[in-house]
Every structure is written in C-alpha cells, then in structure tokens.
C-alpha cells in the first residue's frame, strides 16, 4: 500500500506546490496579459507576484488552491494538474518534500507505533524522539531514512550526558558510527536531572510537512491494524519498544508486561490489538492519572516473545527472555483461575478416585500452599467445590466438585 502525500494534505490551506517544467510552459503559453490581469484579481495577488510564480522565480511558489483556480480558469483537467505536481510543502519556510508517494507497510507501521508512544507528538515542526537504547535509536534513524527519504546529513542528534565526565570527541565519534550520521551532526551536552541517569540521545529532523503527513497517516495505520493481524503485530512492536516494560516481582514470582500511557483512548486501542493477536490483557488506571495495559501469564508472555515485541530494544528483549527462562511454574491469570483449578480438581479426582487436597494442587502448580488454599476457599465460598474435614495430619480438608462446579466446568469445554 502507498501513501499519497498530495491526497492526504490537499485540504491544508498552506500547502504549496512545485510543478513540472513542461506543465509550467503549457500554462505560460495558455495565458496572455489580460488572463494574467484577471487571475491576479481572482487570486487577490499583485500581478507581478503572479508573474514571478508563473516563471518560477526563486522564493515564489503556488498555493495548491491558487494553482487549482488557474487551471479552472483555463479549463484544464484537475487530474492533469495533480499528475504534474513534483514537490509540496506546508508554508513558505518549510522544506520541499519529494517523492510524493510513500510506502505504507509493516515497517512504517512499527515506526508509527513507536512514535505514538515515544515520539515528540506535541511539536508541529519536527519528527523527533529521545531514547537511551542504541538499538532503538538505530531503528528510528532507519525509519526516517527509509520511509521519509530523509538524507542522513539532514538528521541531527544531541547526546545529553548526566555529568561532565565525558570526552566530547569520543562520544561524537561513537554515536556517529552507531547511527551512521555525519560527525558534524552530533553534539554532546551536559544535562543534570533526577530522570537522566544514563546518556539520553535526541534524534530529529525539522520538517513541518513531514510531521503533518505523519500525523494524518496515523488514522490510516490504525484502521489497517484493526483489520490485519500482521499490521497489528507491527504496531505493537513499536508501542512495546516505546512504552512497554517487562515486570518481574521476585518476592511473589509474578511476571508480566505493562504498557503505560497517559491516554485512555490509546491504551484501549493497545488492548484491542493485543486481543486481536490472541492475548488476554487487562487495563486499569494508576494513581498518577495514567493507564496501564497489563499482560500476565506465561501464554501471553510467550506470545509477546513470538512476535518479537521488543525487537528494537535490547535490554527489554533480554529481560523478557530471562523472565520466561526462569519460570518455575505455569503462572495462572486471574481471569483463568476458575477454569484451570476446576479442570485440575476434576482430573485428579478421576485418577485418584477420591477428593483432592491443598498439597495435591500445590504440587501441580508449584505454588505456596497458602496461595492454593486461598483459591480453594474462594471456590468453596462460591459453591463451586465442597470440602470435607479429614483427620490426616497436614491435610485437614478433602475437596470435590459440586453440581454447580461441574456445570461451570462443562461450559468451559464447549
């Protein structure tokens, strides 16, 4: 699929265009002095200004709206005009962009997902980000050069160092090699702050037109993600690199991946895409007014690993792999507790021809007895299982399924 920059930006009032030289000559041949005088009144511009635009004098260019009025006056087909537009820009001081068609594939979608999470969305003048992971920075530079056709000499990087203990030449040379940017485009500055614990790198390209094109493309990308799993995976790779965080709480041995964002709407969209690819996410607000989409359980974490969710962030990718490699039991998600426990109780009863104990389930799940006992107490209280007191030391209760529990178990099997 291709993005047509002219089609996307055509309704912008400040959109300026350059036209092919052959088409310019065609216009000039079709216009006499009376026509030019009439058009200057129609366009509300000075006649000399119009002449400079028609003759492509440096510093003079047509607004798209002006060009369309000229061709309408001459009776020229609008499609013929659009086919002869070679460059566009927003406003007088922006940079011309060309070519006007841009590939919209999974790679571009990864970049959109990342930029939604970690790009500088509030500025209208540049496409830029700040990060401290070199793999992520390399990914962003590649995204700019591949899809926006930005030349490396037009991309700048600023390295924010947390103290004054650095060799400027060595730092500049290092990031010039890593990011494949000209040495003169790298600068390093000292910046102290509680949040700057390691070097941060800001990468960007100033271009109002490209930023507006990106902004307008987001809705197109999101619609693709809703309808196509491959694009959904690509978007999630980007958002996970930007806002995803593997979490391992060692005291409780719980593991998960959190995606934290300020916008509830964006968080709900992330949740929708995760469901689309087979995960079972939960979403909840935080005390600081943000929203977290949470994945827990080995199945969801394995799915994130399968799609290479942290492909462009080396530390997060390594942590996820380490979390999965150190699993000692199959973590049970809150929403699946009833189904998993009832199934296991039923299976053990069929095998042993008797009720089962807390120890039986604790040995299977490899969890502390207290945690298993809490789940069985909850199921008992809700009428899913019944318990019988036995005198055996260490196993005071035996558990069986109730009729209500068997009915619920049957519904899970359908």
ABEGO torsion letter per residue (X at the ends): XBBBAAAAAAABAABBBBBBAAAAAAAAAABBAAAAAAAAAAAGBBAAAAAAAAAGBBGBBBBAAAAAAAAAAAGBBAAAAAAABABBBBEAABBBBOBABBBBBAAAAAAAAAAAAABBAABAABBBBBBABAAAAAAAAAAAAAAAGBBAAABBBBBBBABABBBAAAAAAAAAAAAGBBAAABBBBBBBEAABABBBBBBBBBBAAAAAAAAAAAAAAAAAAAABAAAAAAAAAAAAAAABBBBBBAAAGBBBBBBBBABAAAAAAAAAAAAAAGBBBBBBBBAAGBBBBBBBEAAAAAAAAAAGAAAABAAAAAAAAAAAAABABBBBBAAAAAAAAAAAAAAAAAAAGBBBBAAAAAAAAGBBAAAAAAAAAAAAAAGABBBBBBABBGBABBBBBBAAAAAAAAAAAX
